[in-house]
Amino acid sequence: MKKSVVAKKVLAAVLSATLAVGLLTGCGGVRSENDDRVNALSPDDAKTEMATLLKKVKVKEVSDPILDIYSEDVSEADALADIDTFPITVEGRGQINIEVAAATEMSADAPDDWMNVVAKNFNKEGYTIGGKSVSVSVRKITSGEAVTYMNAGVYEPQVFAPSNFAWGEMLKASGIGITKIEDRIAGNTAGILIKKDVYDKFIEKYKEATVGNVLKASNAGDLTFAYTNPYTSSTGLNILTAMLKSFDASNPLSDTASAELMEYQKTSPPVAYTTAVLRNSAKRGIINAMVMEEQAYVNTPELKDFVYIPAGIRHDHPIYTFDWDSDDEVEAAKMFVEYCKNDKSQKLATEKGFNLHDDYQAQDPGLNGAGYLSAQKLWKQNKNGGKPIIAVFVADVSGSMDGEPLNALKSSLINASSYIGSDHYIGLVSYASDVTINLPIAQFDATQRAYFAGEVKNLSAVGGTATYDAVLVAMNMLQEKAKEIPDAKMMLFVLTDGDQNEGWSLSRVTGIVGGLQIPVYTIGYNYSNTDDLERLSNINEAALIKAGSDDIANQIRNLFNVQL
């Protein structure tokens, strides 16, 4: 017999023995093996492997789920975290102090800190009104979140500095007394990025880089285009309305535009939770076209192999005051605006990546504030391409979750569930050392919603962390339900605060997750080392979200709003 044949037989025997050891390991300890199984199995092999691994998982099912008959409808205000979740990045101490709700591209860390720097400079100048000292505080908050909080009646800044005018019009349409006092303090545009090699072929075929042509190319498979959440992202809202305009130039909110959007969403990548998710997807080669503001693009070196194409309305950062402001506060706001527009501040804005493409003329979709609000709702109705969703929530109830962590998680899940449509199908699994099916998957009607609330409220924490045992159980539930609803989209949401330390390891389930092609959205709660969670989410192009006790409510709310 040839040596190569002998070697292959020996290798096969070793691998078989290794697999046998892995399968025979008991549930009480960590089951792992050297084979990382990062390559997806075939769907049939994944199901077979999952069935094999599940034989070693202890599962119990709640026979009589708790029905929360006292559950009331959750108001939008109840679903929101405290406004201090969004940090004050500059704190003014004047006798007249105005708080500016500032778009994050101006109020974050350098180079996205232009307004922070300008506000600090302003506060040093010693301005006064009627003998009283004047200062500015800056709160870092996305334009969409600021609108959400103000519409809910739980936040009243003195000044609003959104990315574009659409958000101001939306507040006006919602009955908020708002006045625009400046059209522009820092010029910017939003647009579409296309990878250079793809762009050249795109132009050769489609001749012109327009939103409509990008959508045609995406539908034809010539590029893979993704955009961000239009409820929080200014660029996402901007490009969404530009898309609708391309579907029906005479009426972006028509039935024709709605039908075209639904058709597009059937095959498009999922809407990204954040711009960071888009950047990660682009880096990994999953998408080759995406949305982004120009200022962010010029400050992101890793995207230099993309071509930037401005689109939609301009992002010139208008400034608004409110009816609840005092006369002194309005005067202070105007004083700050003039300071933002002086030569020194504008020179800094240019250095930070603003004030480019000043020659760009806006492609206005012709919508008023009510129209932009309707566009968001239209997107919400069509974002899943008309397909129902089957989702299972997997909640960590290990000992480390005891007390405030679990209480915050339970409250956030219940409140955010108001964002889940009644046409979807939802189940609940919890896990510690063992796995519990708290609620089998069923349509999320009023009864299932009440059962969901009752079972979430009844969760208690004790034991170890068998995360991937629970993932297998939930995936099996999804597969079984999909037999009844074959055209549905399947999703898994995992919420945990720590590393797996019992049951099957991540390396043993990656091939299964990849083979079943079910996206796993993970929420790392008060959890610093989220590498494994990120890897789990990356298998099928989902997202990892890092959350703390202060912002878990908003993170879950926004995730549900995008995906469910």
C-alpha positions in Angstrom: 0.0 0.0 0.0 1.3 3.5 -0.9 2.5 5.7 2.0 0.0 8.5 1.0 -2.9 6.1 1.3 -1.8 5.0 4.7 -1.3 8.6 5.8 -4.8 9.5 4.7 -6.3 6.5 6.6 -4.4 7.4 9.7 -5.5 11.1 9.4 -9.2 10.0 9.0 -9.0 7.8 12.0 -7.6 10.6 14.1 -10.3 13.0 13.0 -13.0 10.4 13.7 -11.6 9.8 17.2 -11.5 13.6 17.8 -15.1 14.0 16.7 -16.2 11.1 18.8 -14.6 12.6 21.9 -16.3 15.9 21.2 -19.7 14.2 20.9 -19.3 12.1 24.0 -18.3 15.0 26.3 -20.9 15.5 29.0 -23.0 18.6 29.4 -21.5 19.6 32.7 -18.3 21.0 31.2 -17.2 22.9 28.2 -17.4 20.9 24.9 -14.8 22.1 22.4 -12.3 20.8 19.9 -9.5 22.1 17.8 -11.5 22.1 14.6 -12.9 25.6 14.5 -15.5 24.7 11.9 -15.6 28.3 10.5 -16.6 26.9 7.1 -20.3 26.6 6.7 -21.8 23.1 6.4 -24.4 22.4 3.7 -27.9 23.0 4.9 -28.6 19.2 5.2 -25.4 18.5 7.0 -26.0 21.5 9.3 -29.4 20.1 10.3 -27.9 16.6 10.9 -25.0 18.0 13.0 -27.4 20.2 15.0 -29.6 17.2 15.8 -26.5 15.3 17.0 -25.3 18.1 19.2 -28.8 18.7 20.7 -28.8 15.1 22.1 -26.3 16.4 24.6 -28.2 19.5 25.6 -30.6 19.6 28.6 -33.8 21.3 27.5 -37.0 21.9 29.4 -40.1 23.6 28.2 -42.4 25.8 30.3 -45.7 23.8 30.2 -47.9 26.7 31.3 -46.5 30.0 30.2 -47.5 33.0 32.3 -50.1 35.3 30.7 -49.5 38.9 31.7 -53.1 40.0 31.6 -52.2 43.3 33.3 -49.8 44.3 30.6 -50.6 47.7 29.1 -49.6 49.3 25.8 -46.1 50.8 26.1 -45.9 54.5 25.3 -43.0 55.7 23.3 -41.6 57.6 26.3 -41.6 54.3 28.3 -39.5 52.6 25.7 -36.8 55.3 25.9 -33.7 55.3 28.1 -32.9 58.4 30.1 -31.7 61.3 27.9 -28.4 61.2 29.8 -27.7 58.0 27.9 -26.5 60.5 25.3 -23.6 62.3 26.9 -22.9 66.0 27.4 -19.7 66.5 25.5 -19.3 70.2 26.5 -20.7 71.6 29.7 -21.5 75.3 29.9 -21.6 77.1 33.2 -23.0 80.5 32.3 -26.0 82.2 33.9 -27.7 81.8 30.5 -26.7 78.3 29.3 -28.2 76.8 26.1 -28.0 73.1 25.4 -27.5 72.1 21.8 -28.7 68.7 20.7 -25.9 68.2 18.1 -25.5 65.7 15.3 -22.9 63.1 16.2 -20.6 64.0 13.3 -20.0 67.3 15.1 -20.2 66.3 18.8 -18.2 63.1 19.1 -14.4 62.4 19.4 -11.9 63.9 17.0 -12.2 64.4 14.1 -16.0 64.4 14.6 -15.8 67.1 17.3 -16.1 70.4 15.5 -19.0 71.8 17.5 -17.3 70.6 20.8 -14.2 72.7 19.9 -16.3 75.7 18.8 -18.5 75.5 21.9 -15.4 75.4 24.2 -13.9 78.4 22.4 -17.2 80.3 22.6 -17.4 79.6 26.4 -14.0 81.2 26.9 -15.0 84.4 25.2 -17.0 85.8 28.1 -20.1 86.8 26.2 -23.0 88.4 28.1 -26.6 89.3 27.6 -28.0 91.9 29.9 -25.1 91.5 32.2 -25.5 87.7 32.5 -22.8 85.4 31.4 -23.6 83.2 28.4 -22.4 79.6 27.7 -23.2 76.6 25.5 -23.5 72.9 26.4 -23.4 70.2 23.7 -25.2 66.9 23.8 -24.0 64.2 21.4 -27.1 62.6 19.9 -28.2 61.4 16.4 -30.7 63.7 14.7 -33.2 60.9 14.6 -32.9 60.1 18.3 -33.3 63.8 19.2 -36.5 63.9 17.2 -37.8 60.7 18.9 -37.1 62.1 22.3 -38.6 65.5 21.6 -41.7 64.0 20.0 -42.1 61.8 23.1 -42.1 64.9 25.3 -39.1 63.8 27.4 -36.4 66.2 26.1 -36.4 69.9 25.6 -33.0 71.3 24.5 -32.8 75.0 23.7 -31.1 74.4 20.3 -31.3 71.7 17.7 -28.4 71.2 15.3 -29.4 68.2 13.1 -27.5 67.0 10.0 -30.2 68.2 7.6 -33.5 70.2 7.5 -35.7 67.1 7.2 -35.6 66.5 10.9 -36.7 70.1 11.7 -39.6 69.7 9.3 -40.6 66.5 11.0 -40.7 68.1 14.4 -42.8 70.9 13.0 -45.2 68.4 11.5 -45.5 66.7 14.9 -46.6 69.9 16.5 -43.4 71.0 18.1 -43.0 74.8 18.1 -39.7 75.1 16.2 -38.0 78.0 14.4 -35.1 77.8 12.0 -32.6 80.6 12.7 -29.8 79.5 10.4 -29.7 77.4 7.2 -26.1 76.3 7.5 -23.2 76.3 10.1 -21.1 73.5 8.6 -21.5 72.4 5.0 -21.8 68.7 4.2 -23.3 66.3 1.8 -24.5 62.7 2.0 -24.2 60.1 -0.7 -23.2 56.7 -2.0 -19.8 55.0 -1.9 -19.0 52.5 -4.6 -15.7 50.5 -4.6 -13.5 51.9 -7.4 -13.1 48.7 -9.5 -16.9 48.2 -9.3 -17.5 51.9 -10.0 -15.6 51.7 -13.3 -17.7 48.8 -14.6 -20.9 50.5 -13.2 -20.2 53.7 -15.2 -19.4 51.8 -18.3 -22.8 50.0 -18.2 -25.1 52.6 -16.6 -23.3 55.8 -17.8 -24.3 58.0 -14.8 -24.0 57.6 -11.1 -27.5 58.3 -9.9 -29.6 56.7 -7.0 -31.9 55.2 -9.6 -29.0 53.6 -11.5 -27.5 52.3 -8.3 -30.8 50.6 -7.5 -31.0 49.1 -11.0 -27.4 47.8 -10.7 -28.2 46.3 -7.3 -31.3 44.6 -8.7 -29.2 43.3 -11.6 -26.5 41.9 -9.3 -23.9 44.3 -10.6 -23.2 45.7 -7.1 -24.3 45.1 -3.5 -25.7 48.2 -2.0 -26.7 48.8 1.7 -28.0 51.7 3.7 -28.6 52.7 7.3 -31.7 53.0 9.6 -33.8 56.0 8.4 -35.3 56.4 11.9 -31.9 57.4 13.4 -29.5 58.0 10.6 -29.7 61.3 8.6 -28.0 59.7 5.7 -30.4 56.7 5.8 -33.4 58.9 5.8 -31.9 61.1 3.0 -31.1 58.2 0.7 -34.4 56.4 1.5 -36.3 59.4 0.2 -34.0 59.7 -2.8 -34.8 56.0 -3.5 -38.5 56.7 -3.3 -38.1 59.7 -5.6 -36.3 57.5 -8.1 -39.2 54.9 -8.0 -41.8 57.6 -8.6 -40.6 61.1 -9.5 -44.1 62.6 -9.3 -45.0 61.2 -5.9 -42.3 59.5 -3.8 -45.1 58.2 -1.4 -47.3 56.6 -4.0 -48.4 53.0 -4.2 -46.0 52.6 -7.1 -43.0 53.8 -5.0 -44.1 51.6 -2.1 -44.4 48.5 -4.4 -41.0 49.2 -5.9 -39.4 49.6 -2.5 -40.9 46.3 -1.3 -39.6 44.6 -4.5 -36.1 46.0 -3.9 -36.0 45.0 -0.3 -36.8 41.3 -1.2 -33.2 40.8 -2.4 -31.2 43.7 -0.9 -28.9 43.3 2.2 -30.6 44.0 5.5 -30.7 47.7 6.5 -27.6 48.3 8.7 -28.0 49.2 12.4 -25.2 51.8 12.2 -22.7 53.1 9.8 -20.0 51.1 11.6 -21.8 47.9 10.5 -21.6 49.1 6.9 -17.9 49.8 7.2 -17.3 46.4 8.7 -19.3 44.7 5.9 -17.4 46.7 3.3 -14.1 45.8 4.9 -15.0 42.1 4.7 -16.1 42.4 1.0 -19.7 41.6 1.7 -21.0 44.9 0.2 -19.3 47.1 -2.4 -21.7 50.1 -2.3 -23.1 51.9 0.7 -24.3 55.3 2.1 -22.2 57.7 4.1 -21.8 61.4 4.8 -18.9 63.1 3.0 -17.2 64.3 6.1 -17.1 60.8 7.5 -15.8 59.5 4.2 -12.9 61.9 4.1 -12.0 61.0 7.7 -12.0 57.2 7.1 -8.8 56.2 5.4 -9.8 52.6 5.0 -12.5 53.7 2.5 -10.1 55.5 0.1 -10.7 52.7 -2.5 -14.3 53.8 -2.7 -15.7 56.6 -5.0 -18.0 59.1 -3.3 -21.1 60.3 -5.1 -23.2 63.0 -3.4 -27.0 62.4 -3.5 -30.2 63.6 -2.0 -30.5 66.8 0.1 -27.6 68.6 1.6 -26.4 68.1 5.1 -25.6 71.7 6.1 -26.5 71.5 9.8 -29.3 74.1 10.1 -29.9 75.5 13.6 -33.3 75.6 15.3 -34.7 77.2 18.5 -38.0 76.3 20.2 -41.1 78.0 21.5 -40.1 76.8 25.0 -36.9 78.9 24.9 -36.8 82.3 26.7 -35.9 85.5 24.9 -32.4 85.4 26.4 -31.9 81.8 25.3 -32.9 82.6 21.7 -30.5 85.6 21.7 -27.8 83.4 23.1 -28.5 80.8 20.3 -28.1 83.5 17.6 -24.9 84.7 19.3 -23.5 81.2 19.1 -24.6 80.8 15.5 -22.6 83.9 14.5 -19.6 82.5 16.4 -20.0 79.2 14.4 -19.9 81.2 11.2 -16.8 83.3 11.9 -13.6 82.7 9.9 -11.8 80.8 12.7 -14.7 78.4 13.2 -15.2 77.8 9.5 -11.6 77.2 8.9 -11.7 74.5 11.6 -14.8 73.0 10.0 -13.0 72.7 6.7 -10.1 71.0 8.5 -12.5 68.6 10.1 -13.9 67.5 6.7 -16.8 69.9 6.3 -17.5 72.6 3.6 -16.6 70.3 0.7 -18.8 70.0 -2.5 -20.2 73.5 -1.9 -21.3 73.4 -5.6 -23.5 70.4 -5.1 -27.2 71.2 -5.7 -29.6 69.3 -3.6 -31.8 66.6 -5.2 -34.8 67.4 -3.1 -37.6 64.8 -3.0 -40.1 67.5 -2.5 -41.4 66.2 0.9 -42.6 68.3 3.8 -42.3 67.2 7.4 -45.4 65.0 7.2 -44.0 63.5 4.0 -40.7 62.5 5.7 -42.6 60.9 8.6 -44.7 59.0 6.1 -41.5 57.8 4.3 -40.3 56.3 7.5 -43.5 54.4 8.0 -43.5 53.3 4.4 -40.0 51.9 4.9 -41.1 50.1 8.1 -43.9 48.4 6.2 -41.7 47.3 3.3 -38.3 46.7 4.7 -38.7 42.9 4.9 -39.9 42.7 1.3 -43.4 41.7 2.4 -42.1 38.5 4.2 -43.1 37.7 7.8 -40.3 37.2 10.3 -39.8 34.2 12.5 -37.5 35.3 15.5 -36.4 33.7 18.7 -35.0 35.8 21.6 -32.3 34.0 23.6 -31.8 35.6 27.0 -28.9 34.9 29.4 -30.1 34.2 32.9 -26.8 33.0 34.4 -25.9 34.1 37.9 -24.0 37.2 36.8 -27.2 38.6 35.4 -28.9 38.6 38.9 -30.3 41.9 40.1 -30.1 45.2 38.1 -28.7 43.6 34.9 -31.6 41.2 34.5 -34.2 43.8 35.6 -32.9 46.3 33.0 -32.9 43.6 30.4 -36.5 42.5 31.2 -37.8 46.0 31.1 -36.1 46.8 27.8 -37.3 43.6 26.1 -40.9 44.2 27.2 -40.9 47.9 26.2 -39.1 47.4 22.9 -41.5 44.5 22.0 -44.0 47.2 21.1 -41.9 47.8 17.9 -42.5 44.2 16.8 -45.3 43.8 14.2 -48.2 41.5 14.9 -47.7 39.7 11.6 -44.3 38.3 12.8 -43.7 35.0 14.7 -41.9 35.2 18.0 -40.5 32.8 20.6 -38.4 33.0 23.8 -35.6 30.9 25.2 -33.6 31.5 28.3 -30.5 29.8 29.5 -28.0 29.3 32.3 -26.4 25.9 32.7 -29.4 24.4 31.0 -31.8 25.7 28.4 -35.5 26.6 28.8 -38.0 27.1 26.1 -40.1 29.7 27.8 -42.4 30.4 24.9 -42.8 28.4 21.7 -42.9 30.4 18.5 -46.3 31.8 17.6 -47.7 34.8 15.8 -47.1 37.9 17.8 -50.8 38.8 18.3 -52.1 40.3 21.5 -52.2 36.9 23.3 -48.6 35.9 22.3 -47.5 39.4 23.3 -49.0 39.0 26.7 -47.4 35.6 27.1 -44.1 37.1 26.0 -44.3 39.8 28.7 -45.3 37.4 31.4 -42.5 35.0 30.7 -39.9 37.8 30.4 -41.0 39.2 33.7 -40.7 35.8 35.3 -37.1 35.2 34.3 -34.7 34.7 37.2 -30.9 34.4 37.3 -28.8 31.5 38.5 -26.1 29.1 37.2 -23.5 29.0 34.4 -23.5 30.2 30.8 -24.3 27.6 28.1 -24.8 30.2 25.3 -24.3 28.0 22.3 -26.5 25.2 23.7 -29.3 27.8 23.7 -28.3 29.0 20.2 -28.8 25.4 18.9 -32.2 25.0 20.6 -33.4 28.3 19.2 -32.2 27.5 15.7 -34.0 24.1 15.8 -37.2 26.0 16.8 -36.7 28.3 13.9 -36.2 25.5 11.5 -39.3 23.6 12.6 -41.5 26.7 12.4 -40.1 27.6 8.9 -41.7 24.3 7.7 -45.1 25.9 8.4 -44.1 29.4 6.9 -41.5 28.6 4.2 -41.3 32.2 2.8 -40.5 33.8 6.1 -37.2 35.3 7.2 -35.6 33.7 10.2 -33.7 35.7 12.8 -32.1 35.0 16.2 -31.4 37.5 18.9 -28.9 36.6 21.7 -28.6 38.8 24.8 -25.8 37.9 27.2 -23.4 39.5 29.7 -20.5 37.0 29.6 -18.5 34.3 28.0 -19.9 30.8 27.5 -18.4 28.5 30.2 -20.7 25.4 29.9 -22.1 23.3 27.1 -21.0 23.4 23.4 -18.4 26.0 22.4 -18.7 28.5 19.6 -16.3 26.5 17.4 -18.7 23.6 17.5 -21.7 25.6 16.2 -20.2 28.0 13.6 -20.5 25.5 10.8 -24.1 24.9 11.7 -25.0 28.6 12.0 -23.3 29.2 8.6 -25.1 26.2 7.0 -28.5 27.2 8.2 -27.9 30.8 7.1 -29.8 32.3 10.0 -28.5 35.8 11.0 -27.7 36.0 14.7 -27.9 39.5 16.2 -26.0 39.6 19.5 -26.2 42.1 22.3 -23.3 42.2 24.6 -24.7 43.6 27.9 -22.2 45.2 30.3 -19.7 42.9 28.5 -16.2 44.1 27.5 -14.7 41.2 25.5 -17.3 40.6 22.8 -15.0 38.9 20.3 -17.0 35.6 20.3 -20.3 37.4 19.9 -19.0 39.5 17.0 -17.8 36.3 15.4 -21.1 34.7 15.8 -22.9 37.7 14.3 -20.5 37.9 11.4 -21.2 34.4 10.2 -24.4 35.4 8.5 -23.8 39.2 8.3 -25.8 40.3 11.3 -24.7 42.8 13.9 -23.1 42.9 17.4 -24.4 45.6 19.7 -22.6 46.6 22.8 -24.9 47.9 25.5 -24.7 49.0 29.1 -27.3 49.4 31.8 -27.9 53.0 30.8 -28.6 52.4 27.1 -29.8 48.8 26.8 -33.4 50.2 26.3 -32.4 52.3 23.3 -30.1 49.7 21.8 -32.8 47.0 21.8 -35.5 49.5 20.6 -33.5 50.6 17.6 -32.5 47.0 16.8 -36.1 45.9 16.8 -37.1 48.9 14.8 -34.6 48.0 12.1 -35.1 44.3 12.0 -38.6 43.5 13.1 
